[in-house]
């Protein structure tokens, strides 16, 4: 017979061994499970982030090269007109905002003789874009030419001309070339690319086409009288609006003044779809 003290000692040893074994089993099962959960969490948070960045880049790329959508799917009349204006108005507004920024800067520098290097660079850039000769001498800046050329084209005037020349964005020229204004190209600058309307300028985006049109009115010698009339309005402290500038545009169409009358009537009948300007 085993004595009571020995039995108690054996029981204690057995309990100790049982506790150690169960603890080791629990530990061996818990640690891998915890590590695996951590890996899954990292993967699930990283993947959406990568996907979101890709979507953002795609949106940005699409917005930069946005071509004119097929507006023929909209019923003619109000739905199509509104869709057209929703498409082109942001580009016209953006271009005029950039011009206004340059003009305001020029006004602020007009009576200064000393330019910083960055200001000199900006002035050089503006004169080049507006085809104005300047040798870099800040004491002899061609201010009259700058103030005559660096100015907005009324937003609603641009929108009206775009609608008139493109049939509210449905013409083949507008759809194929992103050319909303019927702007022709010279023989030197014409590219005969497949799918493009020959004899006319084509652009990679609607924005590029709008900017080219505005630049054309602000720089081409044929529209000198238009710019002079605009400068006279500025000197008289009058607003430069579609109403008082459409009839000032000469030489854009072979139809002469009848073209201006047509544009003005079109502007008046569709003014309710446009923002005041």
Secondary structure, 3 states (H helix, E strand, C coil): CCCHHHHHHHHHHHHHHHHHHHHHHHHHHHHHHHHHHHHHHHHHHHHHHHHHHHHHHHHHHHHHCCCCCCHHHCCCCHHHHHHHHHHHHHHHHHHHHHHHHHHHHHHHHCCCCCCCHHHHHHHHHHHHHCCCCCCCCCCCCCHHHHHHHCCCCCHHHHHHHHHHHHCCCCCHHHHHHCCCCCCECCHHHCCCCCCCCCCECCCCCHHHHHHHHHHHHHHCHHHHHHHHHHHHHHHCCCCCCHHHHHHHCCCCCCCCHHHHHHHHHHHHHHHHHCCCC
